[in-house]
Amino acid sequence: MNIWKTFDRLMQTGGPRFIGEVTAVNTSFGDVRCTVTLLPGGTSIEVTANGRSVEIGQHWLIQDGQIIGDAPSGTVINVDI
Protein backbone atom coordinates (compact mmCIF):
# COMPACT_ATOMS: atom_id res chain seq x y z
CA MET A 1 0.00 0.00 0.00
CA ASN A 2 1.46 3.30 -1.11
CA ILE A 3 0.32 6.00 1.31
CA TRP A 4 1.22 8.84 -1.09
CA LYS A 5 -0.90 7.33 -3.91
CA THR A 6 -3.82 6.92 -1.52
CA PHE A 7 -3.50 10.54 -0.34
CA ASP A 8 -3.15 11.81 -3.93
CA ARG A 9 -6.28 9.91 -5.02
CA LEU A 10 -8.25 11.46 -2.14
CA MET A 11 -7.11 14.99 -3.03
CA GLN A 12 -8.10 14.86 -6.71
CA THR A 13 -11.30 16.84 -7.05
CA GLY A 14 -11.60 17.19 -10.83
CA GLY A 15 -12.22 20.41 -12.69
CA PRO A 16 -13.87 23.60 -11.50
CA ARG A 17 -17.54 23.61 -10.51
CA PHE A 18 -20.08 25.91 -12.10
CA ILE A 19 -23.74 26.72 -11.58
CA GLY A 20 -25.82 26.44 -14.73
CA GLU A 21 -29.42 26.87 -15.80
CA VAL A 22 -30.91 24.28 -18.17
CA THR A 23 -32.03 25.89 -21.44
CA ALA A 24 -32.65 22.77 -23.61
CA VAL A 25 -33.00 19.01 -23.04
CA ASN A 26 -32.11 16.25 -25.52
CA THR A 27 -32.90 12.61 -24.65
CA SER A 28 -32.05 10.91 -27.94
CA PHE A 29 -30.50 7.42 -27.97
CA GLY A 30 -31.21 6.92 -24.24
CA ASP A 31 -28.64 9.49 -23.10
CA VAL A 32 -29.90 12.54 -21.28
CA ARG A 33 -27.96 15.58 -22.47
CA CYS A 34 -28.87 19.19 -21.92
CA THR A 35 -27.70 22.62 -22.88
CA VAL A 36 -26.82 24.67 -19.82
CA THR A 37 -26.13 28.40 -19.57
CA LEU A 38 -23.43 29.05 -16.98
CA LEU A 39 -24.26 31.69 -14.39
CA PRO A 40 -23.40 34.54 -14.17
CA GLY A 41 -21.29 34.50 -17.37
CA GLY A 42 -23.87 33.37 -19.92
CA THR A 43 -21.69 30.80 -21.72
CA SER A 44 -23.68 27.82 -23.04
CA ILE A 45 -22.30 24.27 -22.86
CA GLU A 46 -23.74 20.79 -23.38
CA VAL A 47 -23.51 18.40 -20.44
CA THR A 48 -24.62 14.87 -19.58
CA ALA A 49 -27.39 14.34 -17.06
CA ASN A 50 -27.77 10.56 -16.99
CA GLY A 51 -29.96 9.27 -14.19
CA ARG A 52 -31.50 12.68 -13.53
CA SER A 53 -34.82 14.22 -14.42
CA VAL A 54 -33.98 17.64 -15.85
CA GLU A 55 -36.34 20.39 -16.89
CA ILE A 56 -35.79 23.74 -18.54
CA GLY A 57 -35.14 26.44 -15.94
CA GLN A 58 -33.58 24.22 -13.27
CA HIS A 59 -30.24 25.17 -11.72
CA TRP A 60 -27.55 22.46 -11.38
CA LEU A 61 -23.93 22.11 -10.31
CA ILE A 62 -21.74 21.30 -13.32
CA GLN A 63 -18.27 19.70 -13.20
CA ASP A 64 -16.24 18.04 -15.98
CA GLY A 65 -19.16 18.13 -18.45
CA GLN A 66 -21.60 16.42 -16.10
CA ILE A 67 -24.38 17.44 -13.75
CA ILE A 68 -23.17 16.50 -10.27
CA GLY A 69 -25.91 17.86 -8.01
CA ASP A 70 -28.55 20.45 -7.20
CA ALA A 71 -27.44 24.06 -7.22
CA PRO A 72 -28.69 26.60 -4.71
CA SER A 73 -31.48 28.84 -5.93
CA GLY A 74 -31.18 32.59 -5.99
CA THR A 75 -28.98 35.15 -7.65
CA VAL A 76 -25.45 34.16 -8.69
CA ILE A 77 -22.72 36.79 -8.47
CA ASN A 78 -19.03 36.73 -9.35
CA VAL A 79 -16.60 38.14 -6.77
CA ASP A 80 -12.90 38.81 -7.42
CA ILE A 81 -10.64 38.34 -4.41
PyMOL Python script that loads the backbone (N, CA, C, O; Angstrom):
from pymol import cmd

cmd.read_pdbstr("""\
ATOM      1  N   MET A   1       0.853  -1.185   0.000  1.00  0.00           N
ATOM      2  CA  MET A   1       0.000   0.000   0.000  1.00  0.00           C
ATOM      3  C   MET A   1       0.887   1.232   0.000  1.00  0.00           C
ATOM      4  O   MET A   1       1.717   1.413   0.891  1.00  0.00           O
ATOM      5  N   ASN A   2       0.708   2.070  -0.997  1.00  0.00           N
ATOM      6  CA  ASN A   2       1.464   3.297  -1.113  1.00  0.00           C
ATOM      7  C   ASN A   2       0.629   4.434  -0.511  1.00  0.00           C
ATOM      8  O   ASN A   2      -0.402   4.817  -1.063  1.00  0.00           O
ATOM      9  N   ILE A   3       1.081   4.961   0.610  1.00  0.00           N
ATOM     10  CA  ILE A   3       0.324   6.003   1.311  1.00  0.00           C
ATOM     11  C   ILE A   3       0.210   7.265   0.461  1.00  0.00           C
ATOM     12  O   ILE A   3      -0.840   7.908   0.460  1.00  0.00           O
ATOM     13  N   TRP A   4       1.263   7.631  -0.258  1.00  0.00           N
ATOM     14  CA  TRP A   4       1.219   8.836  -1.092  1.00  0.00           C
ATOM     15  C   TRP A   4       0.166   8.705  -2.192  1.00  0.00           C
ATOM     16  O   TRP A   4      -0.584   9.650  -2.439  1.00  0.00           O
ATOM     17  N   LYS A   5       0.100   7.552  -2.854  1.00  0.00           N
ATOM     18  CA  LYS A   5      -0.899   7.334  -3.913  1.00  0.00           C
ATOM     19  C   LYS A   5      -2.310   7.417  -3.338  1.00  0.00           C
ATOM     20  O   LYS A   5      -3.204   7.984  -3.966  1.00  0.00           O
ATOM     21  N   THR A   6      -2.509   6.865  -2.165  1.00  0.00           N
ATOM     22  CA  THR A   6      -3.816   6.923  -1.515  1.00  0.00           C
ATOM     23  C   THR A   6      -4.195   8.368  -1.202  1.00  0.00           C
ATOM     24  O   THR A   6      -5.323   8.786  -1.463  1.00  0.00           O
ATOM     25  N   PHE A   7      -3.263   9.125  -0.648  1.00  0.00           N
ATOM     26  CA  PHE A   7      -3.503  10.537  -0.343  1.00  0.00           C
ATOM     27  C   PHE A   7      -3.784  11.322  -1.619  1.00  0.00           C
ATOM     28  O   PHE A   7      -4.717  12.125  -1.656  1.00  0.00           O
ATOM     29  N   ASP A   8      -2.992  11.101  -2.661  1.00  0.00           N
ATOM     30  CA  ASP A   8      -3.148  11.811  -3.926  1.00  0.00           C
ATOM     31  C   ASP A   8      -4.520  11.525  -4.541  1.00  0.00           C
ATOM     32  O   ASP A   8      -5.162  12.435  -5.065  1.00  0.00           O
ATOM     33  N   ARG A   9      -4.968  10.283  -4.483  1.00  0.00           N
ATOM     34  CA  ARG A   9      -6.276   9.909  -5.018  1.00  0.00           C
ATOM     35  C   ARG A   9      -7.389  10.621  -4.258  1.00  0.00           C
ATOM     36  O   ARG A   9      -8.377  11.040  -4.861  1.00  0.00           O
ATOM     37  N   LEU A  10      -7.242  10.761  -2.950  1.00  0.00           N
ATOM     38  CA  LEU A  10      -8.247  11.459  -2.145  1.00  0.00           C
ATOM     39  C   LEU A  10      -8.306  12.948  -2.453  1.00  0.00           C
ATOM     40  O   LEU A  10      -9.373  13.555  -2.365  1.00  0.00           O
ATOM     41  N   MET A  11      -7.177  13.541  -2.812  1.00  0.00           N
ATOM     42  CA  MET A  11      -7.109  14.987  -3.031  1.00  0.00           C
ATOM     43  C   MET A  11      -7.553  15.410  -4.425  1.00  0.00           C
ATOM     44  O   MET A  11      -7.776  16.600  -4.649  1.00  0.00           O
ATOM     45  N   GLN A  12      -7.687  14.499  -5.355  1.00  0.00           N
ATOM     46  CA  GLN A  12      -8.102  14.860  -6.705  1.00  0.00           C
ATOM     47  C   GLN A  12      -9.589  15.173  -6.708  1.00  0.00           C
ATOM     48  O   GLN A  12     -10.419  14.327  -6.376  1.00  0.00           O
ATOM     49  N   THR A  13      -9.908  16.400  -7.088  1.00  0.00           N
ATOM     50  CA  THR A  13     -11.300  16.838  -7.054  1.00  0.00           C
ATOM     51  C   THR A  13     -11.877  17.080  -8.434  1.00  0.00           C
ATOM     52  O   THR A  13     -13.058  17.408  -8.546  1.00  0.00           O
ATOM     53  N   GLY A  14     -11.089  16.931  -9.490  1.00  0.00           N
ATOM     54  CA  GLY A  14     -11.601  17.185 -10.832  1.00  0.00           C
ATOM     55  C   GLY A  14     -11.506  18.652 -11.182  1.00  0.00           C
ATOM     56  O   GLY A  14     -10.781  19.414 -10.544  1.00  0.00           O
ATOM     57  N   GLY A  15     -12.248  19.037 -12.202  1.00  0.00           N
ATOM     58  CA  GLY A  15     -12.216  20.415 -12.693  1.00  0.00           C
ATOM     59  C   GLY A  15     -13.038  21.356 -11.836  1.00  0.00           C
ATOM     60  O   GLY A  15     -13.603  20.959 -10.817  1.00  0.00           O
ATOM     61  N   PRO A  16     -13.098  22.616 -12.264  1.00  0.00           N
ATOM     62  CA  PRO A  16     -13.874  23.605 -11.502  1.00  0.00           C
ATOM     63  C   PRO A  16     -15.371  23.315 -11.567  1.00  0.00           C
ATOM     64  O   PRO A  16     -15.854  22.684 -12.508  1.00  0.00           O
ATOM     65  N   ARG A  17     -16.089  23.780 -10.566  1.00  0.00           N
ATOM     66  CA  ARG A  17     -17.538  23.612 -10.513  1.00  0.00           C
ATOM     67  C   ARG A  17     -18.212  24.912 -10.912  1.00  0.00           C
ATOM     68  O   ARG A  17     -17.759  26.003 -10.566  1.00  0.00           O
ATOM     69  N   PHE A  18     -19.306  24.769 -11.649  1.00  0.00           N
ATOM     70  CA  PHE A  18     -20.081  25.914 -12.096  1.00  0.00           C
ATOM     71  C   PHE A  18     -21.539  25.695 -11.742  1.00  0.00           C
ATOM     72  O   PHE A  18     -21.974  24.567 -11.511  1.00  0.00           O
ATOM     73  N   ILE A  19     -22.290  26.787 -11.702  1.00  0.00           N
ATOM     74  CA  ILE A  19     -23.742  26.717 -11.577  1.00  0.00           C
ATOM     75  C   ILE A  19     -24.304  27.052 -12.945  1.00  0.00           C
ATOM     76  O   ILE A  19     -23.904  28.036 -13.566  1.00  0.00           O
ATOM     77  N   GLY A  20     -25.241  26.220 -13.415  1.00  0.00           N
ATOM     78  CA  GLY A  20     -25.819  26.441 -14.726  1.00  0.00           C
ATOM     79  C   GLY A  20     -27.324  26.268 -14.718  1.00  0.00           C
ATOM     80  O   GLY A  20     -27.878  25.527 -13.906  1.00  0.00           O
ATOM     81  N   GLU A  21     -27.976  26.968 -15.641  1.00  0.00           N
ATOM     82  CA  GLU A  21     -29.425  26.869 -15.804  1.00  0.00           C
ATOM     83  C   GLU A  21     -29.715  26.114 -17.090  1.00  0.00           C
ATOM     84  O   GLU A  21     -29.178  26.451 -18.145  1.00  0.00           O
ATOM     85  N   VAL A  22     -30.565  25.092 -17.007  1.00  0.00           N
ATOM     86  CA  VAL A  22     -30.909  24.277 -18.170  1.00  0.00           C
ATOM     87  C   VAL A  22     -31.742  25.107 -19.142  1.00  0.00           C
ATOM     88  O   VAL A  22     -32.748  25.705 -18.759  1.00  0.00           O
ATOM     89  N   THR A  23     -31.305  25.138 -20.426  1.00  0.00           N
ATOM     90  CA  THR A  23     -32.026  25.887 -21.442  1.00  0.00           C
ATOM     91  C   THR A  23     -32.613  24.979 -22.525  1.00  0.00           C
ATOM     92  O   THR A  23     -33.513  25.398 -23.253  1.00  0.00           O
ATOM     93  N   ALA A  24     -32.115  23.730 -22.642  1.00  0.00           N
ATOM     94  CA  ALA A  24     -32.655  22.766 -23.606  1.00  0.00           C
ATOM     95  C   ALA A  24     -32.318  21.365 -23.128  1.00  0.00           C
ATOM     96  O   ALA A  24     -31.289  21.148 -22.488  1.00  0.00           O
ATOM     97  N   VAL A  25     -33.201  20.405 -23.447  1.00  0.00           N
ATOM     98  CA  VAL A  25     -33.001  19.013 -23.038  1.00  0.00           C
ATOM     99  C   VAL A  25     -33.086  18.126 -24.273  1.00  0.00           C
ATOM    100  O   VAL A  25     -33.986  18.286 -25.097  1.00  0.00           O
ATOM    101  N   ASN A  26     -32.136  17.178 -24.402  1.00  0.00           N
ATOM    102  CA  ASN A  26     -32.107  16.249 -25.517  1.00  0.00           C
ATOM    103  C   ASN A  26     -31.962  14.843 -24.950  1.00  0.00           C
ATOM    104  O   ASN A  26     -30.968  14.549 -24.285  1.00  0.00           O
ATOM    105  N   THR A  27     -32.940  13.963 -25.201  1.00  0.00           N
ATOM    106  CA  THR A  27     -32.902  12.607 -24.649  1.00  0.00           C
ATOM    107  C   THR A  27     -32.803  11.556 -25.743  1.00  0.00           C
ATOM    108  O   THR A  27     -33.318  10.450 -25.578  1.00  0.00           O
ATOM    109  N   SER A  28     -32.154  11.874 -26.850  1.00  0.00           N
ATOM    110  CA  SER A  28     -32.047  10.908 -27.935  1.00  0.00           C
ATOM    111  C   SER A  28     -31.077   9.786 -27.595  1.00  0.00           C
ATOM    112  O   SER A  28     -30.109   9.991 -26.863  1.00  0.00           O
ATOM    113  N   PHE A  29     -31.342   8.607 -28.127  1.00  0.00           N
ATOM    114  CA  PHE A  29     -30.501   7.416 -27.970  1.00  0.00           C
ATOM    115  C   PHE A  29     -30.334   6.992 -26.513  1.00  0.00           C
ATOM    116  O   PHE A  29     -29.349   6.329 -26.188  1.00  0.00           O
ATOM    117  N   GLY A  30     -31.258   7.348 -25.630  1.00  0.00           N
ATOM    118  CA  GLY A  30     -31.213   6.915 -24.244  1.00  0.00           C
ATOM    119  C   GLY A  30     -30.317   7.742 -23.342  1.00  0.00           C
ATOM    120  O   GLY A  30     -30.368   7.584 -22.122  1.00  0.00           O
ATOM    121  N   ASP A  31     -29.499   8.617 -23.904  1.00  0.00           N
ATOM    122  CA  ASP A  31     -28.639   9.490 -23.102  1.00  0.00           C
ATOM    123  C   ASP A  31     -29.360  10.802 -22.842  1.00  0.00           C
ATOM    124  O   ASP A  31     -29.942  11.394 -23.750  1.00  0.00           O
ATOM    125  N   VAL A  32     -29.316  11.248 -21.599  1.00  0.00           N
ATOM    126  CA  VAL A  32     -29.902  12.542 -21.279  1.00  0.00           C
ATOM    127  C   VAL A  32     -28.789  13.578 -21.357  1.00  0.00           C
ATOM    128  O   VAL A  32     -27.843  13.550 -20.570  1.00  0.00           O
ATOM    129  N   ARG A  33     -28.913  14.490 -22.313  1.00  0.00           N
ATOM    130  CA  ARG A  33     -27.959  15.577 -22.471  1.00  0.00           C
ATOM    131  C   ARG A  33     -28.764  16.872 -22.448  1.00  0.00           C
ATOM    132  O   ARG A  33     -29.911  16.910 -22.893  1.00  0.00           O
ATOM    133  N   CYS A  34     -28.159  17.915 -21.932  1.00  0.00           N
ATOM    134  CA  CYS A  34     -28.865  19.189 -21.917  1.00  0.00           C
ATOM    135  C   CYS A  34     -27.899  20.332 -22.160  1.00  0.00           C
ATOM    136  O   CYS A  34     -26.707  20.251 -21.863  1.00  0.00           O
ATOM    137  N   THR A  35     -28.450  21.386 -22.704  1.00  0.00           N
ATOM    138  CA  THR A  35     -27.697  22.617 -22.883  1.00  0.00           C
ATOM    139  C   THR A  35     -27.906  23.450 -21.636  1.00  0.00           C
ATOM    140  O   THR A  35     -29.035  23.656 -21.189  1.00  0.00           O
ATOM    141  N   VAL A  36     -26.790  23.932 -21.074  1.00  0.00           N
ATOM    142  CA  VAL A  36     -26.821  24.671 -19.821  1.00  0.00           C
ATOM    143  C   VAL A  36     -26.134  26.011 -20.041  1.00  0.00           C
ATOM    144  O   VAL A  36     -25.067  26.073 -20.652  1.00  0.00           O
ATOM    145  N   THR A  37     -26.740  27.075 -19.548  1.00  0.00           N
ATOM    146  CA  THR A  37     -26.125  28.403 -19.566  1.00  0.00           C
ATOM    147  C   THR A  37     -25.478  28.634 -18.217  1.00  0.00           C
ATOM    148  O   THR A  37     -26.148  28.626 -17.184  1.00  0.00           O
ATOM    149  N   LEU A  38     -24.162  28.842 -18.231  1.00  0.00           N
ATOM    150  CA  LEU A  38     -23.431  29.048 -16.981  1.00  0.00           C
ATOM    151  C   LEU A  38     -23.767  30.408 -16.400  1.00  0.00           C
ATOM    152  O   LEU A  38     -23.879  31.399 -17.122  1.00  0.00           O
ATOM    153  N   LEU A  39     -23.924  30.441 -15.082  1.00  0.00           N
ATOM    154  CA  LEU A  39     -24.261  31.687 -14.389  1.00  0.00           C
ATOM    155  C   LEU A  39     -23.060  32.149 -13.586  1.00  0.00           C
ATOM    156  O   LEU A  39     -22.404  31.307 -12.973  1.00  0.00           O
ATOM    157  N   PRO A  40     -22.735  33.409 -13.550  1.00  0.00           N
ATOM    158  CA  PRO A  40     -23.403  34.540 -14.169  1.00  0.00           C
ATOM    159  C   PRO A  40     -22.884  34.881 -15.561  1.00  0.00           C
ATOM    160  O   PRO A  40     -23.352  35.862 -16.139  1.00  0.00           O
ATOM    161  N   GLY A  41     -21.961  34.141 -16.126  1.00  0.00           N
ATOM    162  CA  GLY A  41     -21.293  34.504 -17.374  1.00  0.00           C
ATOM    163  C   GLY A  41     -22.135  34.446 -18.627  1.00  0.00           C
ATOM    164  O   GLY A  41     -21.980  35.297 -19.503  1.00  0.00           O
ATOM    165  N   GLY A  42     -23.024  33.471 -18.743  1.00  0.00           N
ATOM    166  CA  GLY A  42     -23.868  33.373 -19.918  1.00  0.00           C
ATOM    167  C   GLY A  42     -23.337  32.448 -20.995  1.00  0.00           C
ATOM    168  O   GLY A  42     -23.932  32.372 -22.069  1.00  0.00           O
ATOM    169  N   THR A  43     -22.240  31.740 -20.754  1.00  0.00           N
ATOM    170  CA  THR A  43     -21.692  30.797 -21.717  1.00  0.00           C
ATOM    171  C   THR A  43     -22.552  29.540 -21.730  1.00  0.00           C
ATOM    172  O   THR A  43     -22.919  29.031 -20.671  1.00  0.00           O
ATOM    173  N   SER A  44     -22.879  29.032 -22.925  1.00  0.00           N
ATOM    174  CA  SER A  44     -23.683  27.815 -23.041  1.00  0.00           C
ATOM    175  C   SER A  44     -22.789  26.620 -23.336  1.00  0.00           C
ATOM    176  O   SER A  44     -21.904  26.693 -24.189  1.00  0.00           O
ATOM    177  N   ILE A  45     -23.024  25.509 -22.621  1.00  0.00           N
ATOM    178  CA  ILE A  45     -22.302  24.268 -22.858  1.00  0.00           C
ATOM    179  C   ILE A  45     -23.296  23.111 -22.837  1.00  0.00           C
ATOM    180  O   ILE A  45     -24.396  23.238 -22.298  1.00  0.00           O
ATOM    181  N   GLU A  46     -22.902  21.977 -23.430  1.00  0.00           N
ATOM    182  CA  GLU A  46     -23.736  20.786 -23.384  1.00  0.00           C
ATOM    183  C   GLU A  46     -23.129  19.813 -22.386  1.00  0.00           C
ATOM    184  O   GLU A  46     -21.928  19.544 -22.415  1.00  0.00           O
ATOM    185  N   VAL A  47     -23.968  19.289 -21.506  1.00  0.00           N
ATOM    186  CA  VAL A  47     -23.507  18.400 -20.437  1.00  0.00           C
ATOM    187  C   VAL A  47     -24.364  17.142 -20.401  1.00  0.00           C
ATOM    188  O   VAL A  47     -25.469  17.115 -20.943  1.00  0.00           O
ATOM    189  N   THR A  48     -23.840  16.093 -19.753  1.00  0.00           N
ATOM    190  CA  THR A  48     -24.620  14.866 -19.575  1.00  0.00           C
ATOM    191  C   THR A  48     -25.371  14.936 -18.254  1.00  0.00           C
ATOM    192  O   THR A  48     -24.898  15.513 -17.274  1.00  0.00           O
ATOM    193  N   ALA A  49     -26.549  14.334 -18.256  1.00  0.00           N
ATOM    194  CA  ALA A  49     -27.390  14.339 -17.055  1.00  0.00           C
ATOM    195  C   ALA A  49     -28.003  12.965 -16.845  1.00  0.00           C
ATOM    196  O   ALA A  49     -29.163  12.858 -16.449  1.00  0.00           O
ATOM    197  N   ASN A  50     -27.240  11.919 -17.104  1.00  0.00           N
ATOM    198  CA  ASN A  50     -27.765  10.560 -16.989  1.00  0.00           C
ATOM    199  C   ASN A  50     -28.237  10.267 -15.570  1.00  0.00           C
ATOM    200  O   ASN A  50     -27.573  10.607 -14.590  1.00  0.00           O
ATOM    201  N   GLY A  51     -29.401   9.629 -15.487  1.00  0.00           N
ATOM    202  CA  GLY A  51     -29.957   9.269 -14.192  1.00  0.00           C
ATOM    203  C   GLY A  51     -30.670  10.402 -13.487  1.00  0.00           C
ATOM    204  O   GLY A  51     -31.069  10.256 -12.331  1.00  0.00           O
ATOM    205  N   ARG A  52     -30.839  11.528 -14.161  1.00  0.00           N
ATOM    206  CA  ARG A  52     -31.498  12.682 -13.535  1.00  0.00           C
ATOM    207  C   ARG A  52     -32.685  13.126 -14.386  1.00  0.00           C
ATOM    208  O   ARG A  52     -32.680  12.987 -15.609  1.00  0.00           O
ATOM    209  N   SER A  53     -33.672  13.648 -13.729  1.00  0.00           N
ATOM    210  CA  SER A  53     -34.822  14.224 -14.416  1.00  0.00           C
ATOM    211  C   SER A  53     -34.595  15.727 -14.496  1.00  0.00           C
ATOM    212  O   SER A  53     -34.708  16.434 -13.495  1.00  0.00           O
ATOM    213  N   VAL A  54     -34.276  16.210 -15.691  1.00  0.00           N
ATOM    214  CA  VAL A  54     -33.977  17.639 -15.849  1.00  0.00           C
ATOM    215  C   VAL A  54     -35.098  18.325 -16.612  1.00  0.00           C
ATOM    216  O   VAL A  54     -35.713  17.750 -17.510  1.00  0.00           O
ATOM    217  N   GLU A  55     -35.340  19.559 -16.231  1.00  0.00           N
ATOM    218  CA  GLU A  55     -36.344  20.387 -16.889  1.00  0.00           C
ATOM    219  C   GLU A  55     -35.750  21.755 -17.167  1.00  0.00           C
ATOM    220  O   GLU A  55     -34.849  22.208 -16.462  1.00  0.00           O
ATOM    221  N   ILE A  56     -36.255  22.399 -18.185  1.00  0.00           N
ATOM    222  CA  ILE A  56     -35.786  23.737 -18.537  1.00  0.00           C
ATOM    223  C   ILE A  56     -36.054  24.686 -17.367  1.00  0.00           C
ATOM    224  O   ILE A  56     -37.144  24.700 -16.795  1.00  0.00           O
ATOM    225  N   GLY A  57     -35.034  25.477 -17.027  1.00  0.00           N
ATOM    226  CA  GLY A  57     -35.142  26.445 -15.944  1.00  0.00           C
ATOM    227  C   GLY A  57     -34.512  25.994 -14.638  1.00  0.00           C
ATOM    228  O   GLY A  57     -34.299  26.816 -13.746  1.00  0.00           O
ATOM    229  N   GLN A  58     -34.209  24.705 -14.501  1.00  0.00           N
ATOM    230  CA  GLN A  58     -33.583  24.220 -13.266  1.00  0.00           C
ATOM    231  C   GLN A  58     -32.131  24.664 -13.189  1.00  0.00           C
ATOM    232  O   GLN A  58     -31.469  24.849 -14.210  1.00  0.00           O
ATOM    233  N   HIS A  59     -31.642  24.834 -11.958  1.00  0.00           N
ATOM    234  CA  HIS A  59     -30.237  25.165 -11.721  1.00  0.00           C
ATOM    235  C   HIS A  59     -29.524  23.926 -11.202  1.00  0.00           C
ATOM    236  O   HIS A  59     -30.031  23.240 -10.315  1.00  0.00           O
ATOM    237  N   TRP A  60     -28.327  23.635 -11.763  1.00  0.00           N
ATOM    238  CA  TRP A  60     -27.551  22.460 -11.384  1.00  0.00           C
ATOM    239  C   TRP A  60     -26.095  22.824 -11.191  1.00  0.00           C
ATOM    240  O   TRP A  60     -25.618  23.821 -11.733  1.00  0.00           O
ATOM    241  N   LEU A  61     -25.381  22.007 -10.413  1.00  0.00           N
ATOM    242  CA  LEU A  61     -23.927  22.112 -10.309  1.00  0.00           C
ATOM    243  C   LEU A  61     -23.326  21.311 -11.446  1.00  0.00           C
ATOM    244  O   LEU A  61     -23.717  20.167 -11.682  1.00  0.00           O
ATOM    245  N   ILE A  62     -22.367  21.912 -12.158  1.00  0.00           N
ATOM    246  CA  ILE A  62     -21.739  21.297 -13.320  1.00  0.00           C
ATOM    247  C   ILE A  62     -20.248  21.131 -13.038  1.00  0.00           C
ATOM    248  O   ILE A  62     -19.596  22.059 -12.559  1.00  0.00           O
ATOM    249  N   GLN A  63     -19.708  19.943 -13.337  1.00  0.00           N
ATOM    250  CA  GLN A  63     -18.269  19.701 -13.205  1.00  0.00           C
ATOM    251  C   GLN A  63     -17.859  18.671 -14.252  1.00  0.00           C
ATOM    252  O   GLN A  63     -18.504  17.632 -14.392  1.00  0.00           O
ATOM    253  N   ASP A  64     -16.796  18.958 -14.979  1.00  0.00           N
ATOM    254  CA  ASP A  64     -16.243  18.041 -15.982  1.00  0.00           C
ATOM    255  C   ASP A  64     -17.289  17.567 -16.985  1.00  0.00           C
ATOM    256  O   ASP A  64     -17.298  16.395 -17.361  1.00  0.00           O
ATOM    257  N   GLY A  65     -18.176  18.473 -17.425  1.00  0.00           N
ATOM    258  CA  GLY A  65     -19.159  18.129 -18.445  1.00  0.00           C
ATOM    259  C   GLY A  65     -20.320  17.284 -17.964  1.00  0.00           C
ATOM    260  O   GLY A  65     -21.037  16.699 -18.776  1.00  0.00           O
ATOM    261  N   GLN A  66     -20.518  17.211 -16.654  1.00  0.00           N
ATOM    262  CA  GLN A  66     -21.603  16.418 -16.095  1.00  0.00           C
ATOM    263  C   GLN A  66     -22.340  17.200 -15.021  1.00  0.00           C
ATOM    264  O   GLN A  66     -21.760  18.048 -14.342  1.00  0.00           O
ATOM    265  N   ILE A  67     -23.616  16.905 -14.877  1.00  0.00           N
ATOM    266  CA  ILE A  67     -24.378  17.442 -13.752  1.00  0.00           C
ATOM    267  C   ILE A  67     -24.032  16.596 -12.539  1.00  0.00           C
ATOM    268  O   ILE A  67     -24.158  15.372 -12.578  1.00  0.00           O
ATOM    269  N   ILE A  68     -23.592  17.247 -11.447  1.00  0.00           N
ATOM    270  CA  ILE A  68     -23.171  16.499 -10.265  1.00  0.00           C
ATOM    271  C   ILE A  68     -24.095  16.701  -9.069  1.00  0.00           C
ATOM    272  O   ILE A  68     -23.973  15.984  -8.076  1.00  0.00           O
ATOM    273  N   GLY A  69     -25.011  17.656  -9.143  1.00  0.00           N
ATOM    274  CA  GLY A  69     -25.914  17.859  -8.011  1.00  0.00           C
ATOM    275  C   GLY A  69     -26.763  19.100  -8.168  1.00  0.00           C
ATOM    276  O   GLY A  69     -26.600  19.877  -9.108  1.00  0.00           O
ATOM    277  N   ASP A  70     -27.683  19.268  -7.212  1.00  0.00           N
ATOM    278  CA  ASP A  70     -28.554  20.445  -7.201  1.00  0.00           C
ATOM    279  C   ASP A  70     -27.754  21.685  -6.860  1.00  0.00           C
ATOM    280  O   ASP A  70     -26.866  21.647  -6.008  1.00  0.00           O
ATOM    281  N   ALA A  71     -28.067  22.778  -7.523  1.00  0.00           N
ATOM    282  CA  ALA A  71     -27.438  24.063  -7.222  1.00  0.00           C
ATOM    283  C   ALA A  71     -28.376  24.877  -6.337  1.00  0.00           C
ATOM    284  O   ALA A  71     -29.594  24.708  -6.404  1.00  0.00           O
ATOM    285  N   PRO A  72     -27.823  25.746  -5.520  1.00  0.00           N
ATOM    286  CA  PRO A  72     -28.688  26.604  -4.711  1.00  0.00           C
ATOM    287  C   PRO A  72     -29.481  27.561  -5.595  1.00  0.00           C
ATOM    288  O   PRO A  72     -29.001  27.993  -6.643  1.00  0.00           O
ATOM    289  N   SER A  73     -30.679  27.881  -5.172  1.00  0.00           N
ATOM    290  CA  SER A  73     -31.485  28.838  -5.930  1.00  0.00           C
ATOM    291  C   SER A  73     -31.097  30.244  -5.502  1.00  0.00           C
ATOM    292  O   SER A  73     -30.458  30.445  -4.469  1.00  0.00           O
ATOM    293  N   GLY A  74     -31.490  31.195  -6.304  1.00  0.00           N
ATOM    294  CA  GLY A  74     -31.184  32.589  -5.988  1.00  0.00           C
ATOM    295  C   GLY A  74     -30.260  33.198  -7.012  1.00  0.00           C
ATOM    296  O   GLY A  74     -29.938  32.578  -8.026  1.00  0.00           O
ATOM    297  N   THR A  75     -29.839  34.412  -6.742  1.00  0.00           N
ATOM    298  CA  THR A  75     -28.978  35.152  -7.652  1.00  0.00           C
ATOM    299  C   THR A  75     -27.543  34.675  -7.526  1.00  0.00           C
ATOM    300  O   THR A  75     -27.059  34.421  -6.423  1.00  0.00           O
ATOM    301  N   VAL A  76     -26.860  34.553  -8.670  1.00  0.00           N
ATOM    302  CA  VAL A  76     -25.446  34.159  -8.693  1.00  0.00           C
ATOM    303  C   VAL A  76     -24.621  35.380  -9.024  1.00  0.00           C
ATOM    304  O   VAL A  76     -24.895  36.068 -10.007  1.00  0.00           O
ATOM    305  N   ILE A  77     -23.601  35.661  -8.207  1.00  0.00           N
ATOM    306  CA  ILE A  77     -22.717  36.794  -8.465  1.00  0.00           C
ATOM    307  C   ILE A  77     -21.284  36.294  -8.550  1.00  0.00           C
ATOM    308  O   ILE A  77     -20.962  35.222  -8.039  1.00  0.00           O
ATOM    309  N   ASN A  78     -20.438  37.060  -9.187  1.00  0.00           N
ATOM    310  CA  ASN A  78     -19.033  36.734  -9.346  1.00  0.00           C
ATOM    311  C   ASN A  78     -18.225  37.737  -8.543  1.00  0.00           C
ATOM    312  O   ASN A  78     -18.371  38.943  -8.742  1.00  0.00           O
ATOM    313  N   VAL A  79     -17.374  37.265  -7.638  1.00  0.00           N
ATOM    314  CA  VAL A  79     -16.605  38.139  -6.772  1.00  0.00           C
ATOM    315  C   VAL A  79     -15.114  37.881  -6.994  1.00  0.00           C
ATOM    316  O   VAL A  79     -14.662  36.741  -6.887  1.00  0.00           O
ATOM    317  N   ASP A  80     -14.349  38.927  -7.303  1.00  0.00           N
ATOM    318  CA  ASP A  80     -12.904  38.805  -7.424  1.00  0.00           C
ATOM    319  C   ASP A  80     -12.262  39.055  -6.062  1.00  0.00           C
ATOM    320  O   ASP A  80     -12.606  40.009  -5.364  1.00  0.00           O
ATOM    321  N   ILE A  81     -11.328  38.187  -5.700  1.00  0.00           N
ATOM    322  CA  ILE A  81     -10.643  38.341  -4.407  1.00  0.00           C
ATOM    323  C   ILE A  81      -9.201  38.695  -4.666  1.00  0.00           C
ATOM    324  O   ILE A  81      -8.430  38.874  -3.723  1.00  0.00           O
TER     325      ILE A  81
END
""", "prot")
cmd.dss("prot")
cmd.show_as("cartoon", "prot")
cmd.util.cbc("prot")
cmd.orient("prot")
